[in-house]
Amino acid sequence: MKKQQGFSLVEMTIVLTIIGILAAVALPRLKEANDAANLSALQSQAGALTALAGINYSLRLSLGSTAVKTAVDDTLGWIAIADCDDVSSLVLKWNPSYVITSLALNTLGISKNCTLTDNTTTKTAIFTAIGTKK
């Protein structure tokens, strides 16, 4: 009679228990890492919006009021910013899950802190917008 080869039921149970414990520890940490990545992406977008608003304002000051344009393209000009929402028009590819809290910026050079919210995670980040309205 040949000796059977393979794992016993006890050995299989021990291995499955260890795998279960590892999964129970690892899955919450994976979720935390995902949440941190989402917040980092949102904060990065808010930083980019602040920088773009500053560049747009500088263009408005250097080019004057006649170089206004309506959308981002490869021509030199600036976009009128009269509201925090208008700052999103400075971005070529906008994330549709991001929402900007509306605040009026109807004076040239006025700056306000605007709130950027990710509707999928409800996390928020602050960016500074500068008015360039004609």
C-alpha positions in Angstrom: 0.0 0.0 0.0 1.3 3.4 -1.0 1.7 6.2 1.5 -0.7 9.1 0.7 0.8 12.5 0.1 -0.8 15.8 0.7 -1.9 18.1 3.5 -3.9 17.0 6.5 -7.1 18.8 7.5 -5.3 20.3 10.5 -2.5 21.8 8.4 -5.1 23.3 5.9 -7.1 24.8 8.8 -4.0 26.4 10.3 -3.0 27.9 6.9 -6.5 29.2 6.2 -6.6 30.8 9.7 -3.3 32.6 9.1 -4.5 33.9 5.8 -7.7 35.1 7.4 -5.8 36.9 10.1 -3.5 38.6 7.6 -6.5 39.7 5.5 -8.3 41.1 8.5 -5.2 43.2 9.3 -4.3 44.2 5.7 -7.7 45.3 4.4 -8.3 48.2 6.7 -4.8 49.5 6.0 -5.5 49.3 2.3 -8.7 51.4 2.8 -6.7 54.0 4.8 -4.1 54.1 2.1 -6.8 54.6 -0.6 -8.4 57.4 1.5 -5.0 59.1 1.9 -4.4 58.9 -1.8 -7.8 60.5 -2.6 -7.1 63.4 -0.2 -3.7 63.9 -1.6 -5.1 64.1 -5.1 -7.7 66.6 -4.0 -5.1 68.8 -2.2 -2.9 68.6 -5.3 -5.8 69.8 -7.5 -6.5 72.7 -5.0 -2.8 73.7 -5.2 -2.9 73.6 -9.0 -6.0 75.8 -9.0 -4.3 78.3 -6.7 -1.3 78.4 -9.1 -3.4 78.7 -12.2 -5.4 81.5 -10.6 -2.2 83.4 -9.9 -0.9 82.9 -13.4 -4.2 84.0 -14.9 -4.1 87.1 -12.7 -0.6 87.9 -13.8 -1.6 87.6 -17.4 -4.5 89.9 -16.8 -2.2 92.5 -15.4 0.5 92.2 -18.1 -1.7 91.8 -21.1 -4.5 94.3 -20.2 -8.2 93.9 -20.4 -8.4 93.2 -24.2 -6.6 89.8 -24.2 -9.6 88.1 -22.6 -10.5 84.6 -23.9 -13.3 82.2 -23.1 -11.4 78.9 -22.8 -8.0 77.4 -22.2 -6.2 76.8 -25.5 -2.7 77.5 -26.9 -3.2 81.2 -27.5 -1.9 83.8 -25.1 -4.6 85.5 -23.0 -6.4 85.3 -19.7 -9.9 84.1 -18.6 -12.3 86.3 -16.7 -12.7 85.0 -13.2 -15.8 86.4 -11.4 -16.5 83.5 -9.2 -14.7 80.6 -7.5 -16.4 78.2 -10.0 -14.8 80.1 -12.9 -11.4 78.9 -11.8 -12.2 75.4 -13.0 -12.3 76.8 -16.6 -8.5 77.2 -16.2 -8.0 73.4 -16.1 -7.9 71.4 -19.3 -9.3 68.2 -17.9 -11.6 68.7 -14.9 -12.6 65.8 -12.6 -16.5 65.8 -12.7 -16.7 64.6 -9.1 -15.0 67.8 -7.8 -17.3 70.7 -6.8 -16.2 74.2 -6.0 -18.1 76.3 -3.4 -19.3 79.5 -5.2 -18.0 82.8 -3.9 -18.1 86.1 -5.8 -14.8 87.5 -7.1 -16.2 90.5 -9.0 -13.4 92.9 -8.4 -10.0 92.8 -10.1 -7.4 91.6 -7.7 -9.7 90.4 -5.0 -8.7 87.0 -3.6 -10.8 84.6 -1.6 -10.3 81.1 -0.2 -12.6 78.7 -2.0 -13.5 75.2 -1.1 -12.9 72.2 -3.4 -15.0 69.2 -2.5 -14.7 65.6 -3.9 -18.3 64.3 -3.9 -17.2 60.7 -4.0 -15.3 60.9 -0.7 -16.8 64.2 0.8 -13.2 65.4 1.5 -12.4 69.1 1.1 -9.4 71.2 0.3 -9.0 75.0 0.2 -7.5 77.0 -2.7 -7.2 80.7 -3.3 -8.8 82.3 -6.3 -8.1 85.8 -7.7 -10.7 87.9 -9.5 -9.9 89.0 -13.0 -13.3 90.2 -14.1 -13.3 93.0 -16.7 
